[in-house]
Amino acid sequence: MEAQGLAMRLSTISLNNLRRRRGKALLLVLGLAVGVATVVSMLAITTALRADTERKIDQYGANILMVPRSDDLSLSYGGVAVGVSTAVQELSAADVASIRTIKNAENISTVAPKLLGAAEVGGTRVLLVGVDFPEELRLKRWWTYEGQKPEGPDHLILGQEAAQRLKVGPGSPLQILGRPFTVAAVLNPIGNQEDGLIYADLGVVQDLFGKPGKVSLVEVSALCSTCPIEQIVEQIGEKLPQAKVTALAQVMKSREQTVEQLGNFSLAVSAVVLLVGGLVVLTTMMSSVNERTREIGIFRAVGFRKSHVVRIILMEALLLSLMSGLVGWTVGTLGSSIIAQRVAQLEAPVSWDPLLAGWALGLALLVGLLGSLYPALRASALDPAEALRSI
Amino acid sequence: MALIDLRQVSKSYTSGGLPVAALKAVDLQVGEGEMVAIMGPSGSGKSTMLTVLGAMNPPTSGVVMMDDIDVYALSSERRADFRHEYLGFVFQQQHLVPYLTALENVMLPMAISRCPHREQAEMAQAALERVGLGDKDHRLPSQLSGGEQERVAIARAIVNQPPVILADEPTGCLDTQTGAEVMELLRTLNREGLTVLVVTHNPENTRYVQRTVRLKDGRIDGDQPNHQDEPEGLQQPAKAGTGRS
């Protein structure tokens, strides 16, 4: 007989009830799933924003600036005052190489050494910067330019202002200190002192100024997703006692603060939405219990304990919460990836995070069960004789 | 020694701020294997009496003993266990769980018992066959007639093999013919050894019982054996208040 395969457990009652009251179950799942989806998308977006910020911090500029230790000279990057002082000290190529030997070397992504020197070109005094072009371009990813990437020692990159002053463009020849160069590229306006600089190959500039193997300053970029930047600064400082090592942390800090604030904001929004979700669960379960009053009377009459009634209702809550968690996670992740791409235009993608799925399920369970606890207790406390009489 | 022993049981409610005495110092003994009708006009206290007997409605005063157990001295959860073990309820037809099939409704009391699933299904199927519904096990209550629903309720009441069946107006919503069939079924169960108490307002139903207790205004107004059933050769009760064994 078919009956042989049948078993009656408390869960059979829960399942059958859910199957019959699909509308109510759907309402509850929707209410809770909206809450979970909000939390999931907020978390996913905050995580993506954080990753995006870290990547941008990494991209936009050096995190650490190294200049020679100097007592009597204020040396600012690109400042015209550089060449004037008689007490200019320089770092050596060996110093630059030793940066890559610190303990946290794996956090260092780019080391960009520079030699600064003033030169007169066509009657205009300009600041010539010798750079390692590949490193420099890696460091300054925000640079956009017209022309081509410099490919040989004779190629130059000019700041917008410098190019205008000297009346040259990409492809123009240019004589500096008697040596012929070709302007490979002109930077689009940046808005700081870089607009007025001429960038040339480091080796060539060292030759021109008669300072082989010397550099004026080094910009170091650290990978910031994991960077213990203070430690890196300390380690470089130990390796290079003759250099002044400064972390340019304020940029990062302010960006992180923004992300942090956004994180707090999304926490607050999530809490409110979850609270509403919890209330939807509470009212739905409450009305379900009211509808089932007589049924609960039957359960009690055939000898179900109060705890059995509680179990039936919490079992339903458990199943619905799990469904809400799954739906919420799916919708939240889909939603946040759309928001991240279309609205926030983040480069960091939103991923299907199993950890987040775990959180979503846990959260849905917590809210769903908490919201159902009172209705379940109310149901179990119904007077069976009264409950049976109700129509 | 009576199986069921009500001693000076009173129950009063407050209804609309006024106290209503539903039962007034009722004494009643029912012996094992008896089939008793509790009759009375509406408001006489017969439904209250059934719920008090059903271990679901604590009396305001007095003692309810069943099988030497002081029912209302038990904790609420232990009282649920007591119902599970001792009592089978037959209510009016609406009292099936609407989303469970006939078989599942019969199996309901077993959801909380430890017996193996295979045995559960067999016992439930057997109970359904007892009430003549062996072929309608997978129907929902809404797909059954009133009489069939009542019989499912009876199958559910007997599936656990409790010693006592309490029935509340089992024929209330049924036509005469179907009602007679249901009463006949209850009588058959009684003959197989079950103690059956039927609350009814229909005098027709007294034909099936050995004893009729009449209630009026919360007091026992009459308690007499039913002589129509003499040919069955069953013991007849003496006066109210006399214990039987």
HADDOCK unambig.tbl for C-alpha pairs under 7 A between the chains (distance, minus, plus):
assign (segid A and resid 3 and name CA) (segid B and resid 121 and name CA) 5.64 0.50 0.50
assign (segid A and resid 4 and name CA) (segid B and resid 118 and name CA) 5.78 0.50 0.50
assign (segid A and resid 4 and name CA) (segid B and resid 121 and name CA) 5.71 0.50 0.50
assign (segid A and resid 4 and name CA) (segid B and resid 122 and name CA) 6.85 0.50 0.50
assign (segid A and resid 6 and name CA) (segid B and resid 121 and name CA) 6.20 0.50 0.50
assign (segid A and resid 7 and name CA) (segid B and resid 117 and name CA) 5.11 0.50 0.50
assign (segid A and resid 7 and name CA) (segid B and resid 120 and name CA) 7.00 0.50 0.50
assign (segid A and resid 7 and name CA) (segid B and resid 121 and name CA) 6.63 0.50 0.50
assign (segid A and resid 8 and name CA) (segid B and resid 104 and name CA) 6.81 0.50 0.50
assign (segid A and resid 8 and name CA) (segid B and resid 107 and name CA) 6.19 0.50 0.50
assign (segid A and resid 8 and name CA) (segid B and resid 108 and name CA) 6.83 0.50 0.50
assign (segid A and resid 8 and name CA) (segid B and resid 110 and name CA) 6.63 0.50 0.50
assign (segid A and resid 8 and name CA) (segid B and resid 111 and name CA) 4.99 0.50 0.50
assign (segid A and resid 9 and name CA) (segid B and resid 111 and name CA) 4.26 0.50 0.50
assign (segid A and resid 9 and name CA) (segid B and resid 112 and name CA) 6.89 0.50 0.50
assign (segid A and resid 10 and name CA) (segid B and resid 111 and name CA) 5.55 0.50 0.50
assign (segid A and resid 16 and name CA) (segid B and resid 99 and name CA) 6.16 0.50 0.50
assign (segid A and resid 16 and name CA) (segid B and resid 100 and name CA) 6.75 0.50 0.50
assign (segid A and resid 17 and name CA) (segid B and resid 99 and name CA) 6.17 0.50 0.50
assign (segid A and resid 20 and name CA) (segid B and resid 99 and name CA) 6.21 0.50 0.50
assign (segid A and resid 295 and name CA) (segid B and resid 97 and name CA) 5.95 0.50 0.50
assign (segid A and resid 298 and name CA) (segid B and resid 95 and name CA) 6.86 0.50 0.50
assign (segid A and resid 300 and name CA) (segid B and resid 80 and name CA) 6.75 0.50 0.50
assign (segid A and resid 301 and name CA) (segid B and resid 83 and name CA) 6.74 0.50 0.50
assign (segid A and resid 302 and name CA) (segid B and resid 83 and name CA) 6.26 0.50 0.50
assign (segid A and resid 302 and name CA) (segid B and resid 84 and name CA) 5.45 0.50 0.50
assign (segid A and resid 302 and name CA) (segid B and resid 88 and name CA) 6.95 0.50 0.50
assign (segid A and resid 302 and name CA) (segid B and resid 109 and name CA) 5.59 0.50 0.50
assign (segid A and resid 303 and name CA) (segid B and resid 80 and name CA) 4.42 0.50 0.50
assign (segid A and resid 303 and name CA) (segid B and resid 81 and name CA) 5.50 0.50 0.50
assign (segid A and resid 303 and name CA) (segid B and resid 83 and name CA) 4.89 0.50 0.50
assign (segid A and resid 303 and name CA) (segid B and resid 84 and name CA) 3.99 0.50 0.50
assign (segid A and resid 303 and name CA) (segid B and resid 109 and name CA) 6.89 0.50 0.50
assign (segid A and resid 304 and name CA) (segid B and resid 80 and name CA) 5.92 0.50 0.50
assign (segid A and resid 304 and name CA) (segid B and resid 112 and name CA) 6.91 0.50 0.50
assign (segid A and resid 305 and name CA) (segid B and resid 77 and name CA) 5.36 0.50 0.50
assign (segid A and resid 305 and name CA) (segid B and resid 80 and name CA) 5.34 0.50 0.50
assign (segid A and resid 306 and name CA) (segid B and resid 77 and name CA) 6.66 0.50 0.50
assign (segid A and resid 384 and name CA) (segid B and resid 56 and name CA) 6.09 0.50 0.50
assign (segid A and resid 385 and name CA) (segid B and resid 51 and name CA) 6.16 0.50 0.50
assign (segid A and resid 385 and name CA) (segid B and resid 56 and name CA) 5.73 0.50 0.50
assign (segid A and resid 385 and name CA) (segid B and resid 57 and name CA) 6.21 0.50 0.50
